[in-house]
Amino acid sequence: MIPAIVLAAGKSTRMGRVKANLPINPVEAPINPAEAGSHKETFLTRIVRTLLEAGIDDVVVVLGHEMKEIVPVIRESGLPVRVVENADYDSGQLSSLLAGLRVVDRPGVVAVLVTLVDVPFVSAATVRAVVERYQQTRAPIVRPARGGQHGHPLLVDRSLFDQLRHADPVAGAKGVVRTHATASGEVEINDEGAFADIDTPEDYERALSAFGRGVPGVPKTGGRA
Protein backbone atom coordinates (compact mmCIF):
# COMPACT_ATOMS: atom_id res chain seq x y z
CA MET A 1 0.00 0.00 0.00
CA ILE A 2 1.16 3.50 -0.88
CA PRO A 3 -1.01 6.22 0.69
CA ALA A 4 -0.69 9.93 -0.07
CA ILE A 5 -0.32 12.95 2.20
CA VAL A 6 -1.32 16.39 0.95
CA LEU A 7 0.26 19.21 2.96
CA ALA A 8 -2.14 22.15 3.21
CA ALA A 9 -1.70 23.50 6.74
CA GLY A 10 0.36 26.64 6.14
CA LYS A 11 -0.66 30.29 6.27
CA SER A 12 -0.14 31.01 2.55
CA THR A 13 1.43 34.30 3.58
CA ARG A 14 2.81 35.22 0.16
CA MET A 15 -0.48 34.38 -1.54
CA GLY A 16 -2.45 36.44 0.97
CA ARG A 17 -5.37 33.99 0.93
CA VAL A 18 -6.09 30.33 1.61
CA LYS A 19 -4.46 28.37 -1.21
CA ALA A 20 -6.47 25.20 -0.65
CA ASN A 21 -9.71 26.96 -1.62
CA LEU A 22 -8.42 28.89 -4.62
CA PRO A 23 -10.59 28.06 -7.64
CA ILE A 24 -9.03 26.77 -10.83
CA ASN A 25 -11.96 26.63 -13.21
CA PRO A 26 -11.20 27.76 -16.76
CA VAL A 27 -11.67 31.45 -17.63
CA GLU A 28 -14.33 32.35 -15.10
CA ALA A 29 -12.31 31.37 -12.02
CA PRO A 30 -12.53 34.31 -9.59
CA ILE A 31 -9.65 35.65 -7.57
CA ASN A 32 -12.01 36.30 -4.64
CA PRO A 33 -11.61 33.28 -2.32
CA ALA A 34 -15.09 33.91 -0.86
CA GLU A 35 -16.52 32.70 -4.17
CA ALA A 36 -14.55 29.46 -4.22
CA GLY A 37 -17.39 27.37 -2.81
CA SER A 38 -19.56 28.07 -5.85
CA HIS A 39 -17.00 26.63 -8.25
CA LYS A 40 -16.39 23.01 -9.10
CA GLU A 41 -12.68 22.74 -8.49
CA THR A 42 -10.13 24.19 -6.08
CA PHE A 43 -6.41 23.63 -5.61
CA LEU A 44 -7.09 21.00 -2.96
CA THR A 45 -9.93 19.14 -4.64
CA ARG A 46 -7.94 19.04 -7.88
CA ILE A 47 -4.97 17.42 -6.13
CA VAL A 48 -7.15 14.87 -4.37
CA ARG A 49 -8.97 13.96 -7.61
CA THR A 50 -5.64 13.54 -9.37
CA LEU A 51 -4.30 11.18 -6.70
CA LEU A 52 -7.49 9.12 -6.76
CA GLU A 53 -7.43 8.97 -10.56
CA ALA A 54 -3.86 7.69 -10.35
CA GLY A 55 -5.02 4.77 -8.22
CA ILE A 56 -4.09 6.07 -4.76
CA ASP A 57 -6.96 4.91 -2.60
CA ASP A 58 -5.89 6.39 0.74
CA VAL A 59 -5.47 10.17 0.60
CA VAL A 60 -4.90 12.21 3.77
CA VAL A 61 -5.03 16.00 3.81
CA VAL A 62 -3.23 17.80 6.62
CA LEU A 63 -4.82 21.12 7.55
CA GLY A 64 -4.04 23.81 10.10
CA HIS A 65 -4.45 27.51 9.29
CA GLU A 66 -8.06 28.42 8.39
CA MET A 67 -9.09 24.78 8.65
CA LYS A 68 -12.73 25.76 9.23
CA GLU A 69 -12.80 27.44 5.81
CA ILE A 70 -11.30 24.48 3.99
CA VAL A 71 -13.15 21.50 5.45
CA PRO A 72 -16.62 22.44 4.11
CA VAL A 73 -15.25 22.72 0.58
CA ILE A 74 -13.70 19.27 0.84
CA ARG A 75 -16.90 17.80 2.26
CA GLU A 76 -19.02 19.39 -0.46
CA SER A 77 -16.80 17.79 -3.09
CA GLY A 78 -17.78 14.32 -1.89
CA LEU A 79 -14.23 13.09 -2.37
CA PRO A 80 -13.15 10.11 -0.22
CA VAL A 81 -10.39 11.82 1.71
CA ARG A 82 -9.33 11.84 5.35
CA VAL A 83 -8.62 15.15 7.06
CA VAL A 84 -6.04 15.56 9.80
CA GLU A 85 -5.50 18.69 11.86
CA ASN A 86 -1.98 19.83 12.64
CA ALA A 87 -2.42 22.22 15.56
CA ASP A 88 1.35 22.79 15.51
CA TYR A 89 1.49 23.97 11.88
CA ASP A 90 3.36 27.14 12.84
CA SER A 91 6.42 25.04 13.68
CA GLY A 92 7.03 24.20 10.03
CA GLN A 93 6.12 21.89 7.19
CA LEU A 94 7.79 18.87 8.76
CA SER A 95 5.23 18.94 11.57
CA SER A 96 2.45 18.56 8.99
CA LEU A 97 4.24 15.71 7.27
CA LEU A 98 4.62 13.90 10.58
CA ALA A 99 0.96 14.52 11.45
CA GLY A 100 0.01 12.84 8.18
CA LEU A 101 2.51 10.05 8.67
CA ARG A 102 1.01 9.18 12.05
CA VAL A 103 -2.30 8.53 10.31
CA VAL A 104 -1.15 6.62 7.23
CA ASP A 105 1.64 4.50 8.73
CA ARG A 106 0.32 1.02 9.38
CA PRO A 107 1.27 -2.59 8.55
CA GLY A 108 1.36 -3.11 4.81
CA VAL A 109 2.36 0.45 3.94
CA VAL A 110 5.60 0.26 1.95
CA ALA A 111 6.00 3.94 1.11
CA VAL A 112 4.17 7.26 1.14
CA LEU A 113 3.54 9.90 -1.49
CA VAL A 114 3.85 13.50 -0.32
CA THR A 115 2.69 16.55 -2.21
CA LEU A 116 1.88 20.21 -1.54
CA VAL A 117 -1.29 22.21 -1.98
CA ASP A 118 1.05 24.60 -3.86
CA VAL A 119 1.29 22.12 -6.76
CA PRO A 120 -2.28 21.50 -7.98
CA PHE A 121 -1.64 20.89 -11.67
CA VAL A 122 0.45 17.73 -11.55
CA SER A 123 -1.06 15.01 -13.74
CA ALA A 124 -2.28 11.56 -12.76
CA ALA A 125 0.19 10.15 -15.29
CA THR A 126 3.05 11.69 -13.31
CA VAL A 127 1.76 10.22 -10.05
CA ARG A 128 1.56 6.80 -11.70
CA ALA A 129 5.06 7.18 -13.14
CA VAL A 130 6.50 7.91 -9.70
CA VAL A 131 4.77 4.88 -8.17
CA GLU A 132 5.82 2.65 -11.06
CA ARG A 133 9.46 3.73 -10.74
CA TYR A 134 9.36 2.85 -7.06
CA GLN A 135 7.85 -0.54 -7.78
CA GLN A 136 10.58 -1.21 -10.35
CA THR A 137 13.58 -0.01 -8.34
CA ARG A 138 12.54 0.29 -4.68
CA ALA A 139 14.59 3.50 -4.61
CA PRO A 140 14.22 5.11 -1.17
CA ILE A 141 13.31 8.48 -2.72
CA VAL A 142 11.44 8.84 -6.00
CA ARG A 143 10.52 12.21 -7.52
CA PRO A 144 9.80 13.90 -10.83
CA ALA A 145 12.90 15.47 -12.37
CA ARG A 146 13.60 17.84 -15.23
CA GLY A 147 16.86 19.60 -15.99
CA GLY A 148 17.99 19.68 -12.38
CA GLN A 149 14.56 20.62 -11.05
CA HIS A 150 12.61 18.35 -8.73
CA GLY A 151 8.85 18.35 -8.52
CA HIS A 152 5.95 16.62 -6.84
CA PRO A 153 4.73 14.21 -5.72
CA LEU A 154 7.65 12.94 -3.69
CA LEU A 155 7.69 9.25 -2.74
CA VAL A 156 9.45 8.17 0.45
CA ASP A 157 10.17 4.54 1.26
CA ARG A 158 9.06 3.20 4.63
CA SER A 159 12.70 2.64 5.64
CA LEU A 160 13.04 6.44 5.97
CA PHE A 161 9.97 7.07 8.12
CA ASP A 162 11.96 7.03 11.36
CA GLN A 163 14.54 9.42 9.91
CA LEU A 164 11.73 11.82 9.08
CA ARG A 165 10.46 11.54 12.64
CA HIS A 166 13.88 12.48 13.96
CA ALA A 167 14.73 15.12 11.36
CA ASP A 168 15.67 18.66 12.32
CA PRO A 169 12.40 20.67 12.37
CA VAL A 170 14.18 23.67 10.87
CA ALA A 171 15.67 21.76 7.94
CA GLY A 172 12.53 19.69 7.54
CA ALA A 173 12.47 16.67 5.27
CA LYS A 174 15.01 18.13 2.81
CA GLY A 175 18.04 16.64 4.56
CA VAL A 176 16.55 13.15 4.50
CA VAL A 177 15.50 13.52 0.87
CA ARG A 178 18.88 14.80 -0.32
CA THR A 179 20.83 12.18 1.62
CA HIS A 180 18.88 9.29 0.13
CA ALA A 181 18.11 10.55 -3.38
CA THR A 182 19.60 8.34 -6.11
CA ALA A 183 19.69 8.38 -9.88
CA SER A 184 17.30 5.43 -10.01
CA GLY A 185 14.71 7.50 -8.18
CA GLU A 186 14.79 10.40 -10.64
CA VAL A 187 11.81 10.17 -12.99
CA GLU A 188 12.30 12.38 -16.02
CA ILE A 189 8.89 13.93 -16.57
CA ASN A 190 7.59 16.31 -19.22
CA ASP A 191 4.76 17.61 -17.05
CA GLU A 192 4.76 21.33 -16.32
CA GLY A 193 2.24 20.80 -13.55
CA ALA A 194 4.68 18.72 -11.52
CA PHE A 195 7.05 21.70 -11.25
CA ALA A 196 4.59 24.61 -11.02
CA ASP A 197 4.86 25.66 -7.37
CA ILE A 198 2.29 28.43 -6.87
CA ASP A 199 3.13 30.80 -4.03
CA THR A 200 2.06 34.31 -5.04
CA PRO A 201 -0.88 36.01 -6.78
CA GLU A 202 1.37 36.43 -9.84
CA ASP A 203 2.12 32.70 -9.87
CA TYR A 204 -1.61 32.04 -9.59
CA GLU A 205 -2.50 34.25 -12.55
CA ARG A 206 0.21 32.65 -14.69
CA ALA A 207 -0.97 29.18 -13.72
CA LEU A 208 -4.58 29.98 -14.60
CA SER A 209 -3.42 31.12 -18.00
CA ALA A 210 -1.12 28.16 -18.57
CA PHE A 211 -3.24 25.36 -17.14
CA GLY A 212 -6.75 26.62 -16.51
CA ARG A 213 -7.41 28.80 -19.52
CA GLY A 214 -5.25 27.04 -22.04
CA VAL A 215 -3.29 30.14 -23.01
CA PRO A 216 0.24 29.39 -24.25
CA GLY A 217 2.99 29.84 -21.69
CA VAL A 218 3.87 28.25 -18.39
CA PRO A 219 4.61 29.66 -14.93
CA LYS A 220 8.31 30.06 -14.30
CA THR A 221 8.29 28.35 -10.93
CA GLY A 222 10.11 25.30 -9.66
CA GLY A 223 9.16 22.40 -7.43
CA ARG A 224 10.55 21.92 -3.94
CA ALA A 225 12.77 19.09 -2.81
C-alpha positions, 0 to 999 in steps of 0.5 A: 500500500502506498497512501498519499499525504497532501500538505495544506496546513500553512498560512499562505502568507505570500499568496495572501489567501487560503491556497487550498480553496483557490478556484481553478476553473477555466476562464471564469475562475474568480480571484475572490476566495469567498466565491470558491465554494460556488465553483467546481474545483479548487487547488485542494480538490484538484490534487485529491482527484488527481491522486485518486485517478492515479489509483491512490486509494488512501489520501490524507489532507493535513490542515491547520491555518483556516481549517474551518474554511477548507473542510466544508469545501472538501466535504461538499466535493464528496471526495473520499479523503481523510482530514487531519489537523496539525495544531502545531502547523506554525512550527514548520512543514515537517510537523504537517508531514509527521501529522500525516505520517502518524495517520497513514503509517500502518502494517502493509504500507511500503512507502508514502507519497507526499505533495503540496497544496502549492502544486495542484496541476500535476497530472495523474500520469506523473503520479503513476510514473512515480509509483511505477518507478518505485515498484521497479527499483525500490529507490528510497526516494522517487521524484519527478525530475527535469533539468535539475529541477525536482517536482511533486509528488515525492515518494518516500520509502518506509525505511526512511519514516523514522529518519523523518520523525527524527529530522531537524524541524528547521531543515525539515524533510530536505536533509533526508531527501537529499541524503537518500536521493539516487539516480534510479529515483529520478523520474524524467517527466515532461509535465509542467504541472509537476514543477509549477509551485504556486506561491504568489498572486502572480504565480496564480495568474500565470498558472490559470493562463497556462493550465486553466485557460489554455493560453500558451505559456507556463509559470516560471516556478520550480518544485521543492525538494 
